[in-house]
Amino acid sequence: QLRLVEAGGGLVQPGGSLRLSCVASGPNFSFFDVAWYRQAPGKQRELVASITTTTTTTTTYADSVPGRFTISRDNAKNTIYLQMEALKLEDTGVYFCSAHLNGPPYWGQGTQVTVVA
């Protein structure tokens, strides 16, 4: 069983920055592939960025965020991060972290990011 708790959301102006964090409680976190998703009002949840556990630490990003968002993980702290730069109005939404090993993924409760002029 894995518990995920996100933090770091808030209200920011366009062009601003935020860093989200997700702390995991549970065994073997370093073996999990992890990701950040977001859900905008009235829209489906979408993948923002993911990072694997492999030695090469492969990262992937949604088409709308490369160069602006950076996902990272610190296995010693059981934490994943999402550094968000140059935020846009359309980045508004609830951001969820997710961890997957075998079977269904685990989800956090989400943290709200609101970009408003």
Backbone as ProteinMPNN parsed JSONL, in Angstrom:
{"seq_chain_A": "QLRLVEAGGGLVQPGGSLRLSCVASGPNFSFFDVAWYRQAPGKQRELVASITTTTTTTTTYADSVPGRFTISRDNAKNTIYLQMEALKLEDTGVYFCSAHLNGPPYWGQGTQVTVVA", "coords_chain_A": {"N_chain_A": [[0.844, -1.179, 0.0], [0.519, 2.216, -0.82], [0.772, 5.603, 0.043], [0.088, 8.82, -1.12], [0.873, 12.233, -0.966], [0.246, 15.375, -2.045], [1.602, 18.709, -2.409], [2.078, 22.286, -2.57], [0.638, 23.675, -4.466], [-1.185, 26.591, -5.659], [-2.071, 30.087, -6.092], [-1.182, 31.907, -8.913], [0.324, 34.296, -11.127], [0.208, 34.63, -14.744], [3.168, 33.527, -16.341], [4.484, 33.105, -14.022], [5.932, 30.942, -11.426], [5.826, 27.686, -9.929], [6.481, 25.093, -7.558], [5.63, 21.85, -7.245], [5.219, 19.226, -4.901], [5.324, 15.764, -3.99], [4.866, 13.523, -1.583], [5.614, 10.251, -0.7], [4.341, 7.553, 1.191], [5.169, 4.451, 2.259], [6.243, 1.135, 1.302], [9.127, 0.423, -0.774], [9.166, 2.558, -2.636], [10.993, 3.51, -4.472], [10.932, 1.735, -6.542], [8.743, 2.289, -8.046], [7.235, 3.584, -10.998], [6.544, 6.967, -11.592], [4.313, 9.8, -11.847], [2.932, 12.973, -12.881], [-0.298, 14.231, -13.142], [-2.942, 16.274, -14.468], [-6.076, 17.909, -13.989], [-8.269, 19.874, -15.559], [-11.018, 22.175, -15.073], [-14.029, 20.68, -16.048], [-12.795, 18.999, -17.833], [-11.055, 16.009, -18.916], [-8.796, 14.066, -16.924], [-5.336, 14.477, -17.499], [-2.118, 13.371, -18.597], [0.788, 14.951, -17.457], [3.566, 14.829, -16.911], [6.07, 12.287, -16.619], [8.181, 9.943, -14.887], [10.577, 7.4, -14.824], [11.833, 4.483, -13.06], [14.124, 3.438, -13.937], [17.651, 2.951, -14.479], [18.495, 4.881, -16.237], [16.631, 6.817, -15.852], [14.177, 7.76, -17.309], [12.297, 10.392, -18.692], [9.127, 11.773, -19.56], [6.988, 14.101, -21.248], [3.978, 16.017, -21.54], [2.778, 17.42, -24.625], [2.296, 20.113, -24.298], [3.944, 21.148, -22.348], [6.843, 20.813, -22.448], [10.078, 22.125, -21.769], [9.049, 23.979, -20.067], [8.09, 22.708, -17.786], [9.485, 20.556, -15.294], [10.053, 17.346, -14.249], [11.076, 15.516, -11.401], [12.686, 13.251, -9.105], [13.324, 12.234, -5.76], [14.489, 9.644, -4.364], [15.517, 9.022, -1.891], [14.155, 10.659, -0.22], [11.637, 9.867, -0.696], [10.072, 11.333, -2.514], [8.547, 13.122, -5.167], [8.827, 15.71, -7.612], [7.477, 18.562, -9.281], [8.554, 21.001, -11.141], [7.414, 24.022, -12.228], [7.483, 26.389, -14.69], [7.061, 29.601, -16.287], [4.221, 29.774, -16.311], [0.957, 29.305, -17.683], [-2.39, 30.491, -18.426], [-3.882, 28.291, -19.146], [-2.755, 26.251, -17.743], [-4.036, 25.919, -15.435], [-5.61, 23.928, -12.952], [-6.354, 20.88, -11.135], [-3.701, 19.199, -9.766], [-2.367, 16.02, -9.762], [-0.424, 13.479, -8.246], [0.891, 10.314, -9.182], [1.568, 6.857, -8.759], [2.967, 3.896, -9.962], [3.355, 0.421, -10.086], [2.834, -2.533, -10.155], [-0.316, -3.612, -11.243], [-3.249, -1.564, -10.461], [-2.743, 2.032, -10.488], [-1.534, 4.14, -7.788], [-2.968, 7.055, -6.282], [-2.661, 10.507, -5.382], [-4.369, 13.059, -3.415], [-4.52, 15.405, -4.74], [-3.582, 18.765, -5.714], [-4.41, 22.163, -5.957], [-3.812, 24.251, -8.687], [-3.867, 27.489, -9.747], [-3.86, 29.712, -12.311], [-3.969, 33.007, -12.884], [-4.696, 36.129, -14.328]], "CA_chain_A": [[0.0, 0.0, 0.0], [1.302, 3.444, -0.944], [-0.011, 6.817, 0.226], [0.723, 9.95, -1.781], [0.348, 13.513, -0.508], [0.773, 16.49, -2.822], [1.634, 20.044, -1.817], [2.766, 23.29, -3.376], [-0.236, 24.416, -5.365], [-1.532, 27.939, -5.23], [-2.511, 31.079, -7.062], [-0.01, 32.53, -9.516], [0.052, 35.049, -12.349], [0.864, 34.093, -15.94], [4.606, 33.735, -16.338], [5.023, 32.754, -12.711], [6.469, 29.599, -11.199], [5.453, 26.936, -8.734], [7.055, 23.758, -7.455], [4.789, 20.887, -6.561], [5.892, 18.06, -4.347], [4.465, 14.639, -3.67], [5.581, 12.649, -0.654], [5.039, 8.906, -0.653], [4.514, 6.75, 2.403], [4.971, 3.058, 1.92], [7.478, 0.427, 0.959], [9.639, 0.23, -2.126], [8.789, 3.658, -3.517], [11.987, 3.689, -5.538], [10.636, 0.815, -7.644], [7.547, 2.741, -8.741], [7.197, 4.66, -11.975], [5.689, 8.016, -11.039], [3.879, 10.777, -12.839], [2.015, 14.054, -12.532], [-1.44, 14.453, -14.013], [-3.76, 17.414, -14.07], [-7.457, 17.904, -14.466], [-8.86, 21.205, -15.634], [-12.467, 22.133, -14.906], [-14.797, 20.199, -17.183], [-11.979, 18.205, -18.753], [-10.537, 14.756, -18.39], [-7.451, 14.078, -16.358], [-4.333, 14.251, -18.536], [-0.735, 13.217, -18.161], [1.639, 16.127, -17.606], [4.96, 14.391, -16.961], [6.317, 11.023, -15.929], [9.582, 9.589, -14.714], [10.674, 5.983, -14.505], [12.779, 4.102, -12.029], [15.285, 2.799, -14.551], [18.946, 3.592, -14.242], [18.599, 6.066, -17.084], [15.617, 7.765, -15.395], [13.514, 8.307, -18.482], [11.204, 11.321, -18.44], [8.276, 12.138, -20.688], [6.192, 15.282, -20.981], [2.902, 16.347, -22.465], [3.221, 18.345, -25.677], [2.078, 21.504, -23.917], [4.797, 21.61, -21.25], [8.31, 20.71, -22.529], [10.807, 23.374, -21.644], [8.474, 24.798, -18.985], [7.927, 21.865, -16.598], [10.521, 19.556, -15.076], [9.741, 16.354, -13.226], [12.239, 14.898, -10.796], [12.371, 12.439, -7.932], [14.372, 12.014, -4.778], [14.064, 8.395, -3.729], [15.933, 9.031, -0.483], [13.114, 11.391, 0.503], [10.328, 9.369, -1.137], [9.386, 12.531, -3.001], [8.677, 13.561, -6.549], [8.63, 17.145, -7.757], [7.161, 19.118, -10.586], [8.905, 22.414, -11.224], [6.633, 24.617, -13.306], [7.915, 27.738, -15.034], [6.326, 30.26, -17.373], [2.867, 29.236, -16.248], [-0.052, 29.901, -18.549], [-3.752, 30.361, -17.911], [-4.378, 26.934, -19.409], [-2.157, 25.287, -16.808], [-4.914, 25.832, -14.272], [-6.247, 22.653, -12.73], [-5.909, 20.118, -9.975], [-2.554, 18.38, -10.125], [-2.312, 14.774, -8.993], [0.694, 12.583, -8.487], [0.492, 8.924, -9.346], [2.677, 5.904, -8.699], [2.545, 2.625, -10.549], [4.334, -0.66, -10.134], [2.04, -3.609, -10.745], [-1.707, -3.401, -10.89], [-3.745, -0.19, -10.593], [-1.867, 3.053, -9.907], [-1.943, 4.875, -6.6], [-3.183, 8.481, -6.549], [-2.797, 11.431, -4.284], [-5.663, 13.749, -3.352], [-4.466, 16.541, -5.643], [-3.326, 20.111, -5.234], [-4.972, 23.098, -6.931], [-2.982, 25.294, -9.28], [-4.711, 28.452, -10.444], [-3.113, 30.773, -12.983], [-4.952, 34.052, -13.16], [-4.079, 37.429, -14.619]], "C_chain_A": [[0.884, 1.234, 0.0], [0.357, 4.63, -0.769], [0.773, 7.99, -0.342], [0.063, 11.239, -1.319], [1.036, 14.633, -1.272], [0.738, 17.783, -2.015], [2.264, 20.992, -2.819], [1.899, 24.047, -4.348], [-0.533, 25.805, -4.831], [-1.993, 28.791, -6.374], [-1.277, 31.801, -7.596], [-0.424, 33.271, -10.786], [0.7, 34.37, -13.551], [2.336, 34.479, -15.966], [5.274, 33.367, -15.029], [5.466, 31.308, -12.619], [5.884, 28.992, -9.931], [6.241, 25.629, -8.738], [6.117, 22.895, -6.632], [5.645, 19.753, -6.02], [4.866, 16.995, -4.017], [5.287, 13.679, -2.817], [4.85, 11.318, -0.556], [5.34, 8.238, 0.676], [4.202, 5.314, 2.046], [6.26, 2.44, 1.447], [7.84, 0.521, -0.521], [9.27, 1.342, -3.101], [9.738, 3.785, -4.688], [11.728, 2.768, -6.724], [9.466, 1.268, -8.502], [7.899, 3.722, -9.847], [6.213, 5.702, -11.448], [5.384, 9.066, -12.092], [3.052, 11.871, -12.187], [0.937, 14.127, -13.609], [-2.116, 15.748, -13.584], [-5.147, 17.265, -14.664], [-7.994, 19.316, -14.392], [-10.366, 21.09, -15.479], [-13.177, 21.679, -16.185], [-14.037, 19.339, -18.163], [-11.523, 16.917, -18.085], [-9.14, 14.943, -17.811], [-6.443, 13.737, -17.454], [-2.95, 14.139, -17.932], [0.047, 14.495, -18.441], [3.097, 15.713, -17.787], [5.103, 13.085, -16.2], [7.8, 10.767, -15.844], [9.653, 8.147, -14.246], [11.707, 5.741, -13.41], [14.059, 3.531, -12.615], [16.55, 3.599, -14.28], [19.091, 4.877, -15.048], [17.574, 7.127, -16.735], [14.966, 8.483, -16.573], [12.36, 9.202, -18.08], [10.413, 11.552, -19.722], [7.403, 13.305, -20.262], [5.06, 15.401, -21.99], [3.403, 17.385, -23.464], [3.146, 19.801, -25.247], [3.082, 22.026, -22.893], [6.309, 21.496, -21.413], [8.988, 22.071, -22.512], [10.268, 24.264, -20.544], [8.374, 24.007, -17.674], [9.08, 20.871, -16.519], [10.097, 18.633, -13.947], [11.038, 15.77, -12.692], [11.797, 14.077, -9.592], [13.597, 12.349, -7.04], [13.957, 10.781, -3.984], [14.457, 8.337, -2.254], [14.888, 9.729, 0.383], [11.716, 10.91, 0.149], [9.468, 10.489, -1.711], [9.603, 12.707, -4.497], [8.289, 15.038, -6.632], [8.161, 17.452, -9.178], [7.46, 20.614, -10.519], [8.216, 22.994, -12.439], [7.052, 26.065, -13.487], [7.021, 28.291, -16.136], [4.886, 29.767, -17.444], [1.904, 30.032, -17.106], [-1.437, 29.699, -17.933], [-4.254, 28.926, -18.045], [-3.708, 25.863, -18.564], [-3.0, 25.127, -15.547], [-5.556, 24.457, -14.171], [-5.812, 22.047, -11.413], [-4.819, 19.158, -10.443], [-2.459, 17.192, -9.164], [-0.99, 14.066, -9.258], [0.179, 11.148, -8.469], [1.729, 8.041, -9.315], [2.168, 4.542, -9.143], [3.681, 1.624, -10.508], [3.701, -1.858, -10.837], [0.595, -3.371, -10.34], [-2.106, -1.94, -11.036], [-2.799, 0.815, -9.957], [-2.436, 3.596, -8.606], [-2.034, 6.359, -6.961], [-3.147, 9.279, -5.258], [-4.139, 12.141, -4.365], [-5.699, 14.98, -4.252], [-4.16, 17.854, -4.952], [-3.724, 21.091, -6.334], [-3.918, 24.093, -7.379], [-3.903, 26.206, -10.072], [-3.821, 29.565, -10.994], [-4.124, 31.817, -13.42], [-4.254, 35.381, -13.339], [-4.492, 38.465, -13.584]], "O_chain_A": [[1.876, 1.298, 0.726], [-0.725, 4.663, -1.356], [1.967, 8.139, -0.082], [-1.164, 11.334, -1.282], [2.248, 14.822, -1.165], [-0.041, 17.932, -1.074], [2.897, 20.571, -3.787], [2.375, 24.977, -4.998], [-0.178, 26.146, -3.703], [-2.27, 28.308, -7.472], [-0.431, 32.251, -6.824], [-1.406, 32.909, -11.434], [1.653, 33.608, -13.385], [2.701, 35.613, -15.654], [6.501, 33.324, -14.945], [5.391, 30.55, -13.586], [5.505, 29.696, -8.995], [6.62, 25.125, -9.795], [5.849, 23.182, -5.466], [6.659, 19.377, -6.609], [3.691, 17.288, -3.795], [6.273, 13.102, -3.276], [3.636, 11.266, -0.357], [6.444, 8.343, 1.212], [3.104, 4.999, 1.586], [7.251, 3.133, 1.219], [6.98, 0.677, -1.388], [9.081, 1.076, -4.288], [9.316, 4.135, -5.79], [12.259, 3.004, -7.809], [9.218, 0.7, -9.566], [8.754, 4.589, -9.667], [5.161, 5.349, -10.915], [6.095, 9.203, -13.088], [2.54, 11.708, -11.08], [1.217, 14.09, -14.807], [-1.89, 16.251, -12.483], [-5.358, 16.601, -15.679], [-8.155, 19.883, -13.311], [-10.935, 20.027, -15.726], [-12.95, 22.229, -17.263], [-14.566, 18.981, -19.215], [-11.595, 16.761, -16.866], [-8.413, 15.867, -18.176], [-6.666, 12.82, -18.244], [-2.652, 14.733, -16.895], [-0.029, 15.051, -19.537], [3.777, 16.183, -18.699], [4.358, 12.811, -15.259], [8.583, 11.303, -16.628], [8.887, 7.724, -13.38], [12.354, 6.663, -12.914], [14.978, 3.178, -11.876], [16.503, 4.769, -13.901], [19.724, 5.835, -14.605], [17.635, 8.235, -17.267], [15.19, 9.673, -16.791], [11.542, 8.835, -17.237], [10.963, 11.528, -20.822], [7.111, 13.483, -19.08], [5.166, 14.951, -23.131], [4.338, 18.134, -23.18], [3.869, 20.639, -25.787], [3.082, 23.219, -22.59], [7.03, 22.041, -20.577], [8.539, 23.026, -23.146], [10.941, 25.205, -20.122], [8.551, 24.563, -16.59], [9.585, 20.403, -17.54], [9.818, 19.078, -12.834], [11.987, 15.557, -13.446], [10.665, 14.202, -9.124], [14.738, 12.382, -7.5], [13.168, 10.872, -3.043], [13.793, 7.67, -1.46], [14.751, 9.429, 1.569], [10.725, 11.463, 0.625], [8.275, 10.577, -1.421], [10.693, 12.473, -5.018], [7.517, 15.538, -5.814], [8.415, 16.706, -10.124], [6.713, 21.386, -9.918], [8.41, 22.515, -13.557], [6.984, 26.867, -12.555], [6.321, 27.547, -16.823], [4.398, 29.392, -18.51], [2.013, 31.251, -17.24], [-1.631, 28.862, -17.052], [-4.956, 28.414, -17.174], [-4.061, 24.688, -18.661], [-2.701, 24.29, -14.695], [-5.991, 23.889, -15.173], [-5.012, 22.621, -10.675], [-5.004, 18.405, -11.399], [-2.47, 17.344, -7.943], [-0.501, 14.063, -10.387], [-0.824, 10.827, -7.831], [2.799, 8.429, -9.785], [1.089, 4.1, -8.75], [4.82, 1.938, -10.851], [4.016, -2.146, -11.991], [0.322, -2.97, -9.209], [-1.389, -1.16, -11.662], [-2.119, 0.489, -8.985], [-3.638, 3.528, -8.352], [-1.298, 6.858, -7.812], [-3.543, 8.802, -4.194], [-4.946, 11.873, -5.255], [-6.767, 15.538, -4.505], [-4.439, 18.034, -3.766], [-3.413, 20.876, -7.505], [-3.223, 24.698, -6.563], [-4.63, 25.755, -10.958], [-3.128, 30.259, -10.25], [-5.017, 31.544, -14.222], [-3.334, 35.72, -12.594], [-4.071, 39.62, -13.665]]}, "name": "protein", "num_of_chains": 1, "seq": "QLRLVEAGGGLVQPGGSLRLSCVASGPNFSFFDVAWYRQAPGKQRELVASITTTTTTTTTYADSVPGRFTISRDNAKNTIYLQMEALKLEDTGVYFCSAHLNGPPYWGQGTQVTVVA"}
